Amino acid sequence: MIDENVIVIKSKRFAVRVVRLYQYLVNDKKEYVLSKQLLRCGTSIGANVHEAIRGVSKADFKNKMAIALKEASETEYWLQLLYETDYLTEEQFLSINEDCSELNKILISIVRNSK
């Protein structure tokens, strides 16, 4: 079942964290540009994973998972930039970046094993 798949669950939970972080950055830090980039790629991970699970072929699955991996890598970049420009505390950064790194590792494994 799709709702019991680890990558589906983790990517959706991560997307929720990204949305909440976006709200914090906009409302509390008045940061609009970097946070919007983070919102787009951070929520796209789960959308692509969900689409891959419902893919019509193995090639479609592999392609969507590869896109999810690219989005996860981009998300790491925006998180690092937000941290290095003092929009995120070290504690905030380490917490969400750990989740992002975990998603990257899972997605790397999925992409490698689907070849």
KOLLUMTOR-737897 format. One record per residue: residue number from 1; x, y, z of N, C-alpha, C, O in turn. Coordinates in nm, 2 decimals, decimal comma. Example, Ala and Ser with C-alpha at 12.3 -4.5 7.8 and 13.67 -1.06 7.14 Angstrom:
2
+------+--------+--------+--------+--------+--------+--------+--------+--------+--------+--------+--------+--------+
: resi :   n.px :   n.py :   n.pz :  ca.px :  ca.py :  ca.pz :   c.px :   c.py :   c.pz :   o.px :   o.py :   o.pz :
+------+--------+--------+--------+--------+--------+--------+--------+--------+--------+--------+--------+--------+
:    1 :   1,32 :  -0,57 :   0,78 :   1,23 :  -0,45 :   0,78 :   1,32 :  -0,33 :   0,78 :   1,42 :  -0,33 :   0,85 :
:    2 :   1,28 :  -0,22 :   0,71 :   1,37 :  -0,11 :   0,71 :   1,29 :   0,00 :   0,79 :   1,34 :   0,11 :   0,80 :
+------+--------+--------+--------+--------+--------+--------+--------+--------+--------+--------+--------+--------+
***
This chain:
115
+------+--------+--------+--------+--------+--------+--------+--------+--------+--------+--------+--------+--------+
: resi :   n.px :   n.py :   n.pz :  ca.px :  ca.py :  ca.pz :   c.px :   c.py :   c.pz :   o.px :   o.py :   o.pz :
+------+--------+--------+--------+--------+--------+--------+--------+--------+--------+--------+--------+--------+
:    1 :   0,08 :  -0,12 :   0,00 :   0,00 :   0,00 :   0,00 :   0,09 :   0,12 :   0,00 :   0,19 :   0,13 :   0,07 :
:    2 :   0,05 :   0,22 :  -0,08 :   0,13 :   0,34 :  -0,09 :   0,16 :   0,42 :   0,04 :   0,26 :   0,47 :   0,06 :
:    3 :   0,06 :   0,42 :   0,13 :   0,07 :   0,50 :   0,25 :   0,16 :   0,43 :   0,35 :   0,20 :   0,49 :   0,45 :
:    4 :   0,20 :   0,31 :   0,33 :   0,29 :   0,24 :   0,42 :   0,44 :   0,24 :   0,37 :   0,52 :   0,18 :   0,44 :
:    5 :   0,46 :   0,30 :   0,26 :   0,59 :   0,30 :   0,20 :   0,68 :   0,40 :   0,27 :   0,64 :   0,52 :   0,29 :
:    6 :   0,80 :   0,36 :   0,32 :   0,89 :   0,45 :   0,40 :   0,92 :   0,58 :   0,33 :   0,91 :   0,68 :   0,40 :
:    7 :   0,96 :   0,58 :   0,21 :   0,99 :   0,70 :   0,14 :   0,87 :   0,79 :   0,12 :   0,89 :   0,92 :   0,13 :
:    8 :   0,76 :   0,74 :   0,10 :   0,64 :   0,82 :   0,09 :   0,61 :   0,89 :   0,22 :   0,58 :   1,01 :   0,23 :
:    9 :   0,62 :   0,81 :   0,33 :   0,59 :   0,87 :   0,46 :   0,69 :   0,98 :   0,50 :   0,65 :   1,09 :   0,54 :
:   10 :   0,82 :   0,94 :   0,48 :   0,93 :   1,04 :   0,52 :   0,93 :   1,16 :   0,43 :   0,95 :   1,27 :   0,49 :
:   11 :   0,90 :   1,15 :   0,31 :   0,90 :   1,27 :   0,22 :   0,78 :   1,36 :   0,25 :   0,79 :   1,48 :   0,24 :
:   12 :   0,67 :   1,30 :   0,28 :   0,55 :   1,38 :   0,32 :   0,58 :   1,45 :   0,45 :   0,55 :   1,57 :   0,46 :
:   13 :   0,63 :   1,38 :   0,55 :   0,66 :   1,45 :   0,68 :   0,76 :   1,56 :   0,66 :   0,75 :   1,67 :   0,72 :
:   14 :   0,86 :   1,54 :   0,57 :   0,96 :   1,64 :   0,54 :   0,89 :   1,76 :   0,48 :   0,92 :   1,87 :   0,51 :
:   15 :   0,80 :   1,74 :   0,39 :   0,73 :   1,85 :   0,32 :   0,65 :   1,93 :   0,42 :   0,65 :   2,05 :   0,41 :
:   16 :   0,59 :   1,87 :   0,52 :   0,52 :   1,94 :   0,62 :   0,62 :   2,03 :   0,70 :   0,59 :   2,14 :   0,73 :
:   17 :   0,73 :   1,97 :   0,73 :   0,84 :   2,05 :   0,80 :   0,88 :   2,17 :   0,72 :   0,90 :   2,28 :   0,77 :
:   18 :   0,90 :   2,15 :   0,59 :   0,94 :   2,26 :   0,50 :   0,84 :   2,37 :   0,50 :   0,87 :   2,49 :   0,50 :
:   19 :   0,71 :   2,33 :   0,49 :   0,60 :   2,43 :   0,49 :   0,60 :   2,51 :   0,62 :   0,59 :   2,63 :   0,61 :
:   20 :   0,62 :   2,44 :   0,73 :   0,62 :   2,51 :   0,86 :   0,74 :   2,60 :   0,87 :   0,74 :   2,71 :   0,92 :
:   21 :   0,86 :   2,56 :   0,82 :   0,98 :   2,64 :   0,82 :   0,96 :   2,76 :   0,73 :   1,00 :   2,87 :   0,76 :
:   22 :   0,90 :   2,74 :   0,61 :   0,87 :   2,85 :   0,52 :   0,78 :   2,96 :   0,59 :   0,81 :   3,08 :   0,59 :
:   23 :   0,68 :   2,91 :   0,66 :   0,59 :   3,00 :   0,73 :   0,67 :   3,08 :   0,84 :   0,65 :   3,20 :   0,85 :
:   24 :   0,76 :   3,01 :   0,91 :   0,84 :   3,08 :   1,01 :   0,93 :   3,18 :   0,94 :   0,94 :   3,30 :   0,99 :
:   25 :   0,99 :   3,15 :   0,84 :   1,09 :   3,24 :   0,77 :   1,02 :   3,36 :   0,72 :   1,07 :   3,47 :   0,72 :
:   26 :   0,90 :   3,34 :   0,66 :   0,82 :   3,46 :   0,61 :   0,77 :   3,54 :   0,72 :   0,78 :   3,67 :   0,72 :
:   27 :   0,70 :   3,48 :   0,82 :   0,63 :   3,56 :   0,92 :   0,73 :   3,62 :   1,03 :   0,71 :   3,73 :   1,07 :
:   28 :   0,83 :   3,54 :   1,07 :   0,92 :   3,59 :   1,18 :   1,04 :   3,66 :   1,13 :   1,09 :   3,75 :   1,18 :
:   29 :   1,10 :   3,60 :   1,02 :   1,23 :   3,65 :   0,97 :   1,21 :   3,75 :   0,85 :   1,31 :   3,81 :   0,81 :
:   30 :   1,09 :   3,76 :   0,80 :   1,07 :   3,84 :   0,68 :   1,16 :   3,81 :   0,56 :   1,20 :   3,90 :   0,49 :
:   31 :   1,18 :   3,68 :   0,54 :   1,26 :   3,63 :   0,43 :   1,17 :   3,57 :   0,33 :   1,10 :   3,48 :   0,36 :
:   32 :   1,18 :   3,62 :   0,21 :   1,08 :   3,58 :   0,11 :   1,14 :   3,51 :  -0,01 :   1,07 :   3,43 :  -0,08 :
:   33 :   1,26 :   3,53 :  -0,05 :   1,32 :   3,47 :  -0,17 :   1,38 :   3,33 :  -0,15 :   1,34 :   3,24 :  -0,22 :
:   34 :   1,47 :   3,32 :  -0,06 :   1,53 :   3,19 :  -0,03 :   1,43 :   3,09 :   0,02 :   1,43 :   2,97 :  -0,02 :
:   35 :   1,34 :   3,14 :   0,11 :   1,24 :   3,05 :   0,16 :   1,14 :   3,00 :   0,06 :   1,10 :   2,88 :   0,07 :
:   36 :   1,12 :   3,08 :  -0,05 :   1,03 :   3,03 :  -0,15 :   1,10 :   2,92 :  -0,23 :   1,03 :   2,82 :  -0,27 :
:   37 :   1,23 :   2,93 :  -0,26 :   1,30 :   2,83 :  -0,33 :   1,30 :   2,70 :  -0,25 :   1,28 :   2,59 :  -0,30 :
:   38 :   1,32 :   2,71 :  -0,12 :   1,32 :   2,60 :  -0,03 :   1,18 :   2,53 :  -0,03 :   1,17 :   2,41 :  -0,04 :
:   39 :   1,08 :   2,61 :  -0,03 :   0,94 :   2,56 :  -0,03 :   0,91 :   2,48 :  -0,16 :   0,86 :   2,37 :  -0,15 :
:   40 :   0,96 :   2,53 :  -0,27 :   0,93 :   2,46 :  -0,40 :   1,00 :   2,33 :  -0,40 :   0,94 :   2,23 :  -0,44 :
:   41 :   1,13 :   2,33 :  -0,38 :   1,21 :   2,20 :  -0,39 :   1,18 :   2,10 :  -0,28 :   1,17 :   1,98 :  -0,30 :
:   42 :   1,16 :   2,16 :  -0,16 :   1,14 :   2,07 :  -0,04 :   1,01 :   2,00 :  -0,04 :   0,99 :   1,89 :   0,01 :
:   43 :   0,90 :   2,06 :  -0,10 :   0,78 :   1,99 :  -0,11 :   0,77 :   1,91 :  -0,24 :   0,68 :   1,82 :  -0,25 :
:   44 :   0,85 :   1,94 :  -0,34 :   0,85 :   1,87 :  -0,46 :   0,90 :   1,72 :  -0,45 :   0,87 :   1,64 :  -0,52 :
:   45 :   0,99 :   1,70 :  -0,34 :   1,04 :   1,57 :  -0,32 :   0,93 :   1,47 :  -0,31 :   0,92 :   1,37 :  -0,38 :
:   46 :   0,84 :   1,50 :  -0,21 :   0,73 :   1,41 :  -0,19 :   0,63 :   1,39 :  -0,30 :   0,58 :   1,29 :  -0,33 :
:   47 :   0,61 :   1,50 :  -0,37 :   0,52 :   1,50 :  -0,49 :   0,58 :   1,41 :  -0,60 :   0,50 :   1,33 :  -0,66 :
:   48 :   0,71 :   1,41 :  -0,62 :   0,77 :   1,33 :  -0,72 :   0,77 :   1,18 :  -0,67 :   0,75 :   1,09 :  -0,76 :
:   49 :   0,80 :   1,16 :  -0,55 :   0,79 :   1,02 :  -0,49 :   0,65 :   0,96 :  -0,51 :   0,64 :   0,85 :  -0,55 :
:   50 :   0,55 :   1,04 :  -0,47 :   0,42 :   0,99 :  -0,49 :   0,38 :   0,96 :  -0,63 :   0,32 :   0,86 :  -0,66 :
:   51 :   0,43 :   1,05 :  -0,72 :   0,40 :   1,02 :  -0,86 :   0,48 :   0,90 :  -0,91 :   0,42 :   0,82 :  -0,99 :
:   52 :   0,60 :   0,88 :  -0,86 :   0,68 :   0,76 :  -0,90 :   0,61 :   0,63 :  -0,86 :   0,61 :   0,53 :  -0,94 :
:   53 :   0,56 :   0,63 :  -0,74 :   0,49 :   0,51 :  -0,69 :   0,37 :   0,47 :  -0,77 :   0,34 :   0,36 :  -0,79 :
:   54 :   0,30 :   0,57 :  -0,83 :   0,19 :   0,55 :  -0,92 :   0,23 :   0,55 :  -1,06 :   0,14 :   0,56 :  -1,15 :
:   55 :   0,36 :   0,54 :  -1,09 :   0,41 :   0,54 :  -1,23 :   0,35 :   0,43 :  -1,32 :   0,31 :   0,33 :  -1,27 :
:   56 :   0,35 :   0,46 :  -1,45 :   0,30 :   0,36 :  -1,54 :   0,40 :   0,26 :  -1,59 :   0,36 :   0,16 :  -1,65 :
:   57 :   0,53 :   0,29 :  -1,56 :   0,63 :   0,19 :  -1,61 :   0,75 :   0,20 :  -1,51 :   0,76 :   0,29 :  -1,43 :
:   58 :   0,84 :   0,11 :  -1,53 :   0,96 :   0,11 :  -1,45 :   1,05 :   0,23 :  -1,48 :   1,11 :   0,29 :  -1,39 :
:   59 :   1,05 :   0,27 :  -1,61 :   1,12 :   0,39 :  -1,65 :   1,06 :   0,51 :  -1,59 :   1,14 :   0,60 :  -1,55 :
:   60 :   0,93 :   0,52 :  -1,59 :   0,86 :   0,63 :  -1,53 :   0,90 :   0,64 :  -1,38 :   0,93 :   0,75 :  -1,33 :
:   61 :   0,89 :   0,53 :  -1,31 :   0,93 :   0,52 :  -1,17 :   1,07 :   0,57 :  -1,15 :   1,10 :   0,66 :  -1,06 :
:   62 :   1,17 :   0,52 :  -1,22 :   1,31 :   0,56 :  -1,21 :   1,33 :   0,71 :  -1,24 :   1,40 :   0,78 :  -1,16 :
:   63 :   1,26 :   0,76 :  -1,34 :   1,27 :   0,90 :  -1,37 :   1,22 :   0,99 :  -1,26 :   1,29 :   1,09 :  -1,23 :
:   64 :   1,10 :   0,96 :  -1,21 :   1,05 :   1,04 :  -1,10 :   1,13 :   1,04 :  -0,97 :   1,14 :   1,14 :  -0,90 :
:   65 :   1,18 :   0,92 :  -0,94 :   1,27 :   0,91 :  -0,82 :   1,40 :   0,99 :  -0,84 :   1,45 :   1,04 :  -0,75 :
:   66 :   1,45 :   0,99 :  -0,96 :   1,57 :   1,06 :  -0,99 :   1,54 :   1,21 :  -0,98 :   1,63 :   1,29 :  -0,93 :
:   67 :   1,42 :   1,26 :  -1,02 :   1,39 :   1,40 :  -1,00 :   1,37 :   1,43 :  -0,85 :   1,41 :   1,53 :  -0,81 :
:   68 :   1,31 :   1,34 :  -0,78 :   1,30 :   1,36 :  -0,63 :   1,43 :   1,37 :  -0,57 :   1,45 :   1,45 :  -0,48 :
:   69 :   1,53 :   1,29 :  -0,61 :   1,67 :   1,30 :  -0,56 :   1,73 :   1,44 :  -0,59 :   1,80 :   1,50 :  -0,51 :
:   70 :   1,71 :   1,48 :  -0,71 :   1,76 :   1,62 :  -0,75 :   1,70 :   1,73 :  -0,66 :   1,77 :   1,82 :  -0,62 :
:   71 :   1,57 :   1,71 :  -0,64 :   1,50 :   1,81 :  -0,55 :   1,55 :   1,81 :  -0,41 :   1,57 :   1,91 :  -0,34 :
:   72 :   1,58 :   1,69 :  -0,36 :   1,64 :   1,67 :  -0,22 :   1,78 :   1,73 :  -0,21 :   1,81 :   1,80 :  -0,11 :
:   73 :   1,86 :   1,72 :  -0,32 :   1,99 :   1,78 :  -0,32 :   1,98 :   1,93 :  -0,32 :   2,06 :   2,00 :  -0,26 :
:   74 :   1,89 :   1,98 :  -0,40 :   1,87 :   2,12 :  -0,41 :   1,82 :   2,18 :  -0,27 :   1,86 :   2,28 :  -0,23 :
:   75 :   1,73 :   2,10 :  -0,21 :   1,68 :   2,14 :  -0,08 :   1,80 :   2,16 :   0,02 :   1,80 :   2,25 :   0,10 :
:   76 :   1,89 :   2,06 :   0,02 :   2,01 :   2,07 :   0,11 :   2,08 :   2,20 :   0,08 :   2,13 :   2,27 :   0,18 :
:   77 :   2,10 :   2,24 :  -0,04 :   2,17 :   2,36 :  -0,07 :   2,10 :   2,48 :  -0,01 :   2,16 :   2,57 :   0,05 :
:   78 :   1,97 :   2,49 :  -0,03 :   1,89 :   2,61 :   0,03 :   1,90 :   2,61 :   0,18 :   1,90 :   2,72 :   0,24 :
:   79 :   1,89 :   2,49 :   0,24 :   1,90 :   2,49 :   0,39 :   2,04 :   2,54 :   0,43 :   2,05 :   2,61 :   0,53 :
:   80 :   2,14 :   2,50 :   0,36 :   2,28 :   2,54 :   0,40 :   2,29 :   2,69 :   0,38 :   2,35 :   2,76 :   0,47 :
:   81 :   2,23 :   2,75 :   0,27 :   2,24 :   2,89 :   0,25 :   2,16 :   2,97 :   0,36 :   2,21 :   3,07 :   0,40 :
:   82 :   2,05 :   2,92 :   0,39 :   1,97 :   2,98 :   0,50 :   2,04 :   2,98 :   0,63 :   2,04 :   3,08 :   0,71 :
:   83 :   2,11 :   2,88 :   0,66 :   2,19 :   2,87 :   0,78 :   2,31 :   2,96 :   0,78 :   2,34 :   3,03 :   0,87 :
:   84 :   2,38 :   2,96 :   0,67 :   2,50 :   3,04 :   0,66 :   2,48 :   3,19 :   0,65 :   2,57 :   3,27 :   0,67 :
:   85 :   2,35 :   3,23 :   0,62 :   2,31 :   3,37 :   0,62 :   2,23 :   3,41 :   0,74 :   2,17 :   3,51 :   0,75 :
:   86 :   2,24 :   3,32 :   0,84 :   2,18 :   3,34 :   0,98 :   2,03 :   3,35 :   0,98 :   1,98 :   3,41 :   1,08 :
:   87 :   1,96 :   3,29 :   0,89 :   1,82 :   3,28 :   0,90 :   1,77 :   3,17 :   0,98 :   1,66 :   3,16 :   1,04 :
:   88 :   1,86 :   3,07 :   0,99 :   1,84 :   2,95 :   1,07 :   1,95 :   2,94 :   1,18 :   2,06 :   2,96 :   1,15 :
:   89 :   1,91 :   2,90 :   1,30 :   2,00 :   2,87 :   1,40 :   2,07 :   2,74 :   1,37 :   2,02 :   2,66 :   1,29 :
:   90 :   2,18 :   2,71 :   1,44 :   2,25 :   2,58 :   1,42 :   2,15 :   2,47 :   1,45 :   2,15 :   2,36 :   1,38 :
:   91 :   2,08 :   2,48 :   1,56 :   1,99 :   2,37 :   1,60 :   1,88 :   2,35 :   1,50 :   1,85 :   2,24 :   1,47 :
:   92 :   1,82 :   2,46 :   1,45 :   1,72 :   2,45 :   1,34 :   1,77 :   2,38 :   1,22 :   1,71 :   2,29 :   1,16 :
:   93 :   1,89 :   2,42 :   1,18 :   1,95 :   2,37 :   1,06 :   1,98 :   2,22 :   1,07 :   1,95 :   2,14 :   0,99 :
:   94 :   2,05 :   2,18 :   1,18 :   2,09 :   2,05 :   1,20 :   1,97 :   1,95 :   1,20 :   1,97 :   1,84 :   1,15 :
:   95 :   1,86 :   2,00 :   1,27 :   1,74 :   1,91 :   1,28 :   1,68 :   1,88 :   1,14 :   1,66 :   1,77 :   1,11 :
:   96 :   1,65 :   1,99 :   1,06 :   1,59 :   1,96 :   0,93 :   1,69 :   1,91 :   0,83 :   1,65 :   1,83 :   0,74 :
:   97 :   1,81 :   1,95 :   0,84 :   1,91 :   1,90 :   0,74 :   1,93 :   1,75 :   0,76 :   1,96 :   1,68 :   0,66 :
:   98 :   1,92 :   1,70 :   0,88 :   1,94 :   1,56 :   0,91 :   1,83 :   1,48 :   0,84 :   1,85 :   1,38 :   0,78 :
:   99 :   1,71 :   1,53 :   0,84 :   1,59 :   1,47 :   0,77 :   1,62 :   1,47 :   0,62 :   1,59 :   1,37 :   0,55 :
:  100 :   1,67 :   1,58 :   0,57 :   1,69 :   1,60 :   0,43 :   1,80 :   1,50 :   0,38 :   1,79 :   1,44 :   0,28 :
:  101 :   1,91 :   1,49 :   0,46 :   2,02 :   1,39 :   0,43 :   1,97 :   1,25 :   0,43 :   2,01 :   1,17 :   0,34 :
:  102 :   1,88 :   1,22 :   0,52 :   1,82 :   1,08 :   0,52 :   1,74 :   1,06 :   0,40 :   1,75 :   0,95 :   0,34 :
:  103 :   1,66 :   1,15 :   0,35 :   1,59 :   1,14 :   0,23 :   1,68 :   1,12 :   0,11 :   1,66 :   1,03 :   0,03 :
:  104 :   1,79 :   1,20 :   0,11 :   1,89 :   1,18 :   0,00 :   1,94 :   1,04 :   0,00 :   1,95 :   0,98 :  -0,11 :
:  105 :   1,98 :   0,99 :   0,11 :   2,04 :   0,85 :   0,12 :   1,94 :   0,75 :   0,07 :   1,97 :   0,66 :  -0,01 :
:  106 :   1,81 :   0,76 :   0,11 :   1,71 :   0,66 :   0,07 :   1,69 :   0,67 :  -0,08 :   1,68 :   0,57 :  -0,15 :
:  107 :   1,68 :   0,80 :  -0,13 :   1,66 :   0,82 :  -0,27 :   1,77 :   0,77 :  -0,36 :   1,75 :   0,71 :  -0,47 :
:  108 :   1,90 :   0,79 :  -0,31 :   2,01 :   0,74 :  -0,38 :   2,01 :   0,59 :  -0,40 :   2,03 :   0,54 :  -0,50 :
:  109 :   1,97 :   0,52 :  -0,29 :   1,96 :   0,38 :  -0,29 :   1,85 :   0,33 :  -0,38 :   1,87 :   0,24 :  -0,46 :
:  110 :   1,74 :   0,40 :  -0,38 :   1,63 :   0,36 :  -0,47 :   1,67 :   0,38 :  -0,62 :   1,64 :   0,29 :  -0,70 :
:  111 :   1,73 :   0,49 :  -0,65 :   1,77 :   0,52 :  -0,79 :   1,87 :   0,42 :  -0,83 :   1,86 :   0,37 :  -0,95 :
:  112 :   1,97 :   0,39 :  -0,75 :   2,07 :   0,29 :  -0,79 :   2,01 :   0,15 :  -0,81 :   2,05 :   0,08 :  -0,90 :
:  113 :   1,92 :   0,11 :  -0,72 :   1,87 :  -0,02 :  -0,73 :   1,76 :  -0,03 :  -0,84 :   1,72 :  -0,15 :  -0,87 :
:  114 :   1,71 :   0,08 :  -0,90 :   1,61 :   0,07 :  -1,00 :   1,67 :   0,06 :  -1,14 :   1,60 :   0,07 :  -1,24 :
:  115 :   1,80 :   0,06 :  -1,15 :   1,87 :   0,06 :  -1,28 :   1,87 :  -0,08 :  -1,34 :   1,92 :  -0,10 :  -1,45 :
+------+--------+--------+--------+--------+--------+--------+--------+--------+--------+--------+--------+--------+
***
